[in-house]
Amino acid sequence: MDLKTLPYMKAYNTGDEKDQENKTSEVTFVLLGFSEYPDLQLPLFLVFLTIYTITVLGNLGMITLIRLNPRLHTPMYFFLSHLSFVDFCYSSVVTPKLLENLLEEDRHISFAGCVCQFFFACVFVVTETFMLAAMAYDRFVAVCNPLLYTVAMSPKLCYLMVAASYCWGLVCSLTLTCFLVRLSFRGSNVINNFVCEHAAIVAVARSDPYVNQMIILVSATFNEISSLVIMLTSYLFIFITIMKMPSPGGRHKAFSTCASHLATICVFHGTILFLYCVPTTKSSWLMVRVASVFYTVVIPMLNPLIYSLRNKDVKATARKLVGIKLIKNNQTAGVTFILLGFSEYPDLQLPLFLVFLTIYTVTVLGNLGMIVLIRLSPKLHTPMYFFLSHLSFVDFCYSSIVTPKLLELLLVEDRHISFAGCLIQFFFACTCVITETFMLAAMAYDRFVAVCNPLLYTVAMSRKLCSLLVAASYFWGIVCTLVVVYFMLALNFCGTKVINNFVCEHSAVIAVSCSDSYISQLSLVVVTTFNQISSLGIVFTSYVFIFVTVMRMPSTQGRYKAFSTCASHLTAITIFHGPILFLYCVPTTKSSWLMVKIASIFYTVVIPMLNPLIYSLRNQDVKQAARRLISSQLSCQKS
């Protein structure tokens, strides 16, 4: 037994096993994944994250290309769009959990979570199996009956074949899941895989899994034989038809239309046949895991690459779409902006440079110092400081996006910035602002749990929940920014435009557009209003409950201590949301540019400096951790 599995096996063998049997609410699984290779956890995480990113972008990009180009509105690409959708869903069912297990030590998954993962994964595997068979039939009709292709492959028939694939996937998955939940499991069970795969689940069952093994064997064999028969029969007729063609050019063209589909079939069915139609033993778990990685993570990435790299129509559509975007908006590559900054005050350029350089230095040292301090001090490894470390990271990034360009503008006379550079600066700055908005909301919820439910704090604010809240903040920041940038790209800009600000701020950029900016302004107001109302709603609700709870405390010292734990956070919220509300929720005019610039300075340069100071000067834990760290360093130097 691997040493890594011993803690899990200990949990597995404790407790009254008879009472635990069939109580699925008490049954959990431990996905070992690749825990026996601790040194490979981070490299594997980066590899799988890259693969998943390519999978998402590739499959969603393929669907978008097919939808946007009328030339691709044919049966073949209709099936391909659904194949891409299935691959996207399939990868999204499995890969996020795999990535989580590579980062966290707690690899538990509930019985319901494991069954749900297996159910949806099985649905998409079976659906893809028959989707590929439908695509083989489509190629048969296209090659063998080209004149009747549009009639034979009618939209109605295509919809029926796609719907039948989804329905049969659901039926097969429901059947397997029903037999799976009838097995008996007890306590915590170790699954020697990274995914809730059927063979791995039944291997840890306490009851006889023979019926389940036979059901999966019969189901997989039937699906494989029936789908492969359709494919082999289709390609047999295709081969005969092609060999009868007199022209080598015609044969090459006919084979090339089938090449991508044949490649997809080979990589997909080879893995499925290996996993489900060949009996596995305990000694073959590594091979099973490698095969599982291939068909759950790699294949969904390969399919869009195969169809894009080997398909001239898809490549031509992509080129045309890229060409349209490049030509659009009066050739934005030739558009430049001039950031005026504080050029109307030439005598203040050097003093302002020194002031902002000092602020930026304090910002970098303060935020990076806070992150290092939290990482090095075990006492600060709590949810509150976990959020604080990410808040410091966001502040550091935000300041580093804006301040270096501001310092450059104060030293050089050339204040030009390209259209792409301006857009990139706005994108990352906006992402950081929105991320920080919801990070502060998450910290408000953390304070609510700490004050109102102190006994359940460590349970309620689990590491998994904290990671999800932080990840959701980053993700929502990116999504909102993409929406705002999309509407900015719809504007027309021409030649060189003067922006009366030191940063590519939204209102300043759209003020110099050559087209109507109403939609862009409206989109920003909607996004900002929603984010402000939702985040402030969370903050206000949390603090109302905190206030009520604190006022009910009989001890004055207890009330003071409770309020003091929230003081830093309340201060950070006040200084952050004030400028944001002023800048984005109040309409600005040309006469108010000075006020806009001052507010921009405050929330882009000053606030990132203030946050670490607020949390260090008003927080006893941080100050004590800093003193201990300094003392330990001094002791090491003396010794």
N, C-alpha and C positions, 0 to 999 in steps of 0.2 A: 504493500500500500504506500502510495506517495505521501511524503510528509505533509504536503500542502492540503491533502484531503482529510488528515486526522482530526482537526477541529470540527469539521462538518460531520464526520462519521461519529464523533463523540456525541454531538447533538442528536444524531440519528438514533443512537442506541439508548438515550435517556428517556425517562417518563414511562408511564403505564401504556404499553403498546396496545393492549386490548382496548383501552378507552379511546385511543387515537384512531383506531381503524375505522375507515369509511367516514370520518368527520373531516370532510374536505376543507372546511374553514380552518382546520388546524394543520393541514398538510401543506408543506412547502417543498420546493425543489432548490437545489444549489447547482447552478450551471458552472461547472469547473472551467469550461472554456480552455484557455491556454495558461492556466495558473501554474502549471509545472515548469513554465519558462518565464520566471519573473523578470529576467533581464530583457526579454523581448516585448514586454507589455507596452511600453511607450512607442517603440518602432512599429509594432503591429497596429497600435491605435492610429498612428499617423498614416500608415499604408491604407488601412480600411476606411479612414476618414476621407482620404484622397479618392479612393475608389467609389465611395458612396456619393461624394460631391460630383464626380464625373457621371455616375449613374443618374442622379437627379437631374443634372443639367442636360445630359444627353437625351434622356427619355422625354422630359418635358419640352426640350428644344425640338425633338423630332415631332411631337404632337403639335407644337406651335407652327412649325414649318408646313406640315401637312394641312393644317387648318387655314393658313394664310395664303397658300398658293393654289388657285383653282386648277392648275395643271395636275396637281397631285390628288385631285378629288376623283380617284378611281378605286375600284374594289381592292386592288393590291395595297394601296396606301391606306385605305380604310381599315383593313386588317392590321397593317403595320402600326397605325396609331393606337389600336386597342392592345397590340402586343407591347408597345412602349408603356401604355398605362398599366398593364399587368406587371411588367418588370419593375416599374416605379413603385407600385404598391407592395409587391413581393419583397423588394429590397428594404422598403421602409418598415415592414413588419419585423424584420430580423436584425438589420444592421445597427439601428440605434441601441438596442439592448446589448449587442456585442460590444459596441464602443463604450457603453456604460460599464460593463464588466471588466474591460481592460483598464479602466481608471479607478474603480472602487474595489475595496476589499470585500464588501458585502455583496455576494453574488446570488442572494436569495431571490426567488420568484414564487409568487403564490400559486396554488393549484389552479385557481381560475385564470390567472395571467398566463400560465403555461399552456393550459388548454386553449385559451383564446389565440395565443400565438400559433399553436399548431393548426387550429381550425383555419385561420386566414391564410397561413402559409400553404396549407394543403389545397385550399380553394384556388389560389393563384397558380400553383404548380399544375393541377389538373386542367385548369382553364387554358394555360399556355400550351399544354400538350395538344389539346384539340384545336386551339387557335392556329398552331403550326400546321395541323392536318388540313384545316380549312384553307390556309394559304397555299398548301401543296395542290389542292383541288383547283384553286384559282389559277395557279401557274399551268396546270394541265389544260384548262379551258383556253387560257391565253395563247398557248403554244399550239395545241392540237386543233382548236376551233377559233382562230383569230377573228374571222368574219362574224361569228355569232357571239363574240365575247361580251359585248355590252348587253345583249339580250339575255344570254344564259346567266351571266353574273349580274342580275338585276339588283337594285338597292334592297328590295324586299328579301331576296335570298341571302344577301350579305348580312342584313340585320338578323335574320333567323339563325344563320350559322354562328354569328357572334353571341347572340342570346343563348343559343343551345350550349355553347362552350361554357359560358358563365353558369348556367343552370346545372349542367352536369358536374361542374366543379363544386358547386354548393351541395349537390346530392351526395357525391362521393365523400366530401369532407364531413358532412353531417353524419353519415353512416359510420365512418371511422371514429369520429369524436364520441358518438353514442356508445360504441363498444369500449372506447378508451375510458370513459368516466365510470364504467361498471367495474373496472379493476379496483382492487383494494390497495391503498397506500397508507403509510403510517408516518407521522412526524415529519422530520426533515430528510429528504432523499437526495442523494448525490447523483446528478446526471453528468456523465462524462462527455459533455459536448457543450457548445456555446449557444445552442438553439434547442428548443423543445421538439426534438425530432422523434418520430414514432418509436424507432427501435431503442433509442436511449431511454424513453419514458417507460416502455413495457419492461425493460431490463431491471428497473428498480421496483416493479410492482410486487406486492406480497401474495397476490393470488395468481393462479395459473394463466399465463398470457397466451396460451396456445391458440385460442379462438381469435384473439386480436391479431396474432401473427398470421394466421390463415386468412383473415379478412383483408389485411393490408396486402398480402401476397396475391390474393385473387383479384383485388381491386387494381393494384398496380400492374399485374400481368394483363388483365383485360384492357385497361387503358393503353398500355404500351402496345399490345398486339393490334388492337383496333385502330389506333392512330397510325402505327407504323404500316399497317396494311394499306390504309388510305394513301399514305405518302409513297410507299414503294410502288403501289399500283399506278398512282399518278405519274411518278417519275419513269416508270417502265414505258408507259405510253408516250411520255415526253421524249424519252431517249429514242424510241422507234421513229417517232415523227421527225426528230431532228436529223437522224441518220439518213432519212429519205430525202432531205433537202439537197438540191444540186449545188447550191452556192456555199463555199466555205465561209463567206462573210455572213450569210444567213444563219449557218450553224453556230458561228461564234456569237452572234447577237442573241440567238435563242438560249444558248448555254449561259451567257452573261446575265440574262434576266432571272435565272434560277440560282446563280452562284451564291448570292447572299443568303437565300433561304436554305440552301443545302448546308452551308457553313453553320447556320444557326441550329439546324436540326442535329448536326453531328455533335456540337458542343453541349447541347441540351440533353438529348436522349442517351448519350454515352454515360453521363453522370447519373441520370435517373436509373438506368438499367443496373449500374454498379451498386447503387445504394439500396434499391428496393427489390430487385429480382435475384440478388445473390445473398444467401444467408450469411450473417455476420457473427463473429465470435468476440469474446472479450479481448482477445489479443489484437483485434483489428480496429480498435477504437480510433487510433491515430489516422488510419486510412479513411475511416468514416468521417472524421472531422475535416480532413483535407478535402474530401469530396463535397462535404457540406458547405465549406467555404467557397468552393468553386461554383456550386449551383445556386447558392443563396446570395453571394456577394459579387462574384466575378461575372457570371453569365448575364445578369441584368445590366452590367456595364458594357459587356461586349456587343450585345445585340444592336444598340443604336450606332456603335462604332462600325460594325460590319455593314449595316445598311447605309451609312453615310459615306464611308470610305470607298465602298465598292459600287455605289449607285450614282450614276451621272445626273439623274433627275434631282435627287436630294442635294447633291453638291451644287448644281446649277441654281436651285432655289435659294440655298444658303448664300451663294455669291450675290444673287440678285437682291436678296433682302439686305445684306451688308452694304451693297452698293447704294441702295435706296437710302439707307440710314446715313451713309457718308455724304451723299449728294444733298439730302434734305437740309432744310433750315439755312439755305443760301451758303452752303459749303462752310460749315462751322469751323473747319480746320483753319480758315483764314480769318476767323474772328478773334480779336484780342480785347482784353479789358485793361483799363488803367485804374489802379487802386489809389485814389487820392490820399487816403489816410489822413494825416495831419499836415499836409503840405501847405495849407494856408497859414501855418504858424512856423515859419522857417527858423526863428530864433529858439524854438522849443525842441527842435529835432534831437539835438544831443542830450539835453536833460531828460526828455521822454525816453530816449534809447537807454540811458542808464537806469531809469526807474523801472522800465519794463524788463530789462535784463536782470535786474535784482529780483523782481517779482518772479520771473520765470525760473531763476536759479533756486529760489526758495520753494517754488512749486515742485520742481523736479526732485530736489532733495527731500522735501516733506513727504510727497506721495510715495516715492520709491523707498524712503526710510520707513514709512508706515507699513508698506508691504513686507519689507525685510523683517521688521520688528514682529509683525504678526506671525510670519513663517517661523521665526527662530524661537518665539516664546510659547511653550506648550500651554501656558495658562490662557493664552489668547486664542486657542483653537476652539472657539465657540461660534455658533451661527452669527452672532452680532458682528464679530470681528472678521468672519468669513465674508460677509456682505461689505464690511468696511474696506477690506483689502481690494475687493473688486471696484468699489467706489473710488478708491485711490488710483487704481489702474486706469479707470475711465477718465478721471481728472487729468492724469498725466498725459494720456493720449490726446485728449481734447486740447489741452494747452499746447502740446507739441505740434498739433496740426495748424494752429493759428499764430502763436507767438513768434516763431522763427521768421515767418513771412513779414510780420509787423516790424520786427527788428531790422530786417533787410530794407523795408520801405523807408525807415528812418535814417538809413545810412547812404543809400544810393539814390540817384536821381531817376533812373529807369524804373518806373513803377508798373511796367507791363506784366500781365499774366495771361497765358493762353486760355482759350475757351475750355479745353480739357482740364487744364490745371485748376481753373476756377471751379469747375463742376466737381472735380475730385475733392477739393478742399471742402466744398459745401457738403458733399455726400458724407464724408467721414465726420465732419463737425456735427452735422445733424444727427447722425447715428449715435454719437457719444451723448448728445443732449437728451435724446429720447431714452436711451439706455439708462442714463443717470436719473431721469424722471421716475422710471419704474423701479430702479434700484432703491431709491429713497422710499418708494411705496412698500417695497418688500421689507425694508428695514423697519418701517412703521408697523407692519404686521408682526415682525419679529418682536418688537417692543411690547405689542399688545399681548402676545402669548407669554412673554417673560413676566409681565406684571399681573395679568389676569389669570394665568394658569401656570404658576411657577413650578408646581409639582410635576406637570406633564410637559414641561418645556423641552427637555432633551428628546422626549418621544415625539412630540408634535413637530418640532423643528428638526427633523431628521436630516442627515447629510444628503439624502436623496432629494428631499423636498427643497433644501437650500440650493442644491445644484440645479434643479429644475427652474426655480424662481430666477436665478441668475441667468441661466441659458435662455429663458423666455424673455428676459429684459433685453439681452443682446439681439435675439432673433427679431423681436418686435421693433427694435430700433432700426434694424436693417430693412425690414418690410416697409415701415412707414417712410423711410428715406427714399427707397426705390420708387414708391408711389409719387412722392413730391418731385423727385428728379425726372420721372417720366413726363410729368406735365411741364416741367421746365424745358425739357428737350423739344416739346411741341411748339415752343416759342421761336420766333425768327429774330436773329441777331445779324447785324451787318457791319462790316468794317471794324473800326476801333471805337469802343465805347468807354466812357468815363464813369466809374463807380465811385460814388461819394461815400466811401467807407474804407477801412483798412483790411476788411475781410469780405469774402464772397458770401455776404448775407442775403437771404432770399429777397427781401423787399428791395434791396439796392440793385440786385441783378435784374429782376423783372422790370424795374423802373427804366432800364435802358433798352428794353426789347423793342423791336420794330413792329410787333404785332400786338393784338389785344391780349392782355395778361389777366383778364377776369377769371378764367377757368383756373389758371395757376394759383392766383390769389385765393380763390374759393377752396381749392384742394388743400392749401396750407392751413386755412382757417378751420376747415373741417377736421383735418388730422390733429392740429394743435389743440383745438377745443375738446375733441374726444380724449386725447391723451391727458390734458390738464384735468378735465372733469373726472375721468376714471381714476387717475392717480391720486388726485386730491380727495376724491370720494373715499378711497382706501385709507388715506392718511387721516382724514377727519373722523371717519367711523372708528378707526383704531384708537385714536386719542380720546374720543368720547367715552369709549368703554374703559380706557385707561384712567381717565379723570374720575369716572364714577367709582371705579374700583379703589383708586387711591383715596378718595374722600371718605370711603367707608372704613378705612384703616383706623383703628383706635389710637395707634401710636403716632405721635408727631414726628418722631425720628424715622419711623417706617414710611410715612408720607414723603418726608424730605428725601430719603434714599431712593424711593420709587421715582420721584420727579427728577432727581439728579441723573438717573440712568437714561432719561429721555431728553434732557436739556440740550445735549450736543446735537442730537438728531433734529430736534425742533428748530434749533438755530440754523442748521444746514438747510432745512426745508424753506425757512423764511427767506434766506438770502438767495436761494436758487430760484424759487418760483416767482418772486417779485419781478425781476428783470424779464423773465420769459413771458409772463402775462403782459407786461408793458410792451414788449417788442412785437409779439405775434398775435395778441388778442385785441390790440387797440390799433385802429387804422392810422397810418402815418402819412404825413404830407411832406412836400418838398421843403417846407420851412422848418421841419422838425429833424433834419438830418443830424444836427449836432447832438440832440438828445439821444437819437438812435445810436450814434457812435459812442457816446458815454456809456449807455446801457450795454452796448456790445463789449466795450472794454471791461465792464464789471463782470459780465457773465462768461466771457471767454478767457480773460487773463486773471482777474482778481479772485473769483470764486474758486477755481482749482487750487489757488494758493491757500485760501481760507479754510477749506475743509479739513486738511490734516492738522492745521493749527488749532481749530475748534476741538477736534477729537483728541488732541494731545494735551492741550492746556486745561481742558475741563474734565479729563478722564484719568482717574487715579490708577486704573489698571495699566493704561498705556504708559503713564509716567513711571510707575514702579517697574514695568518691564524694561523700559529704556534705562533706568538706573541700574538694574541687575545686569543688563547686557554690557553697559559701560564698565561696571565694576568687574565683571568677569574678564573683559578684554584687558583692563588694567592689571588684574591679577596675573593673567597669562604673560603679559609683557614683563612684569617684575620677576616672575619665576623663570 
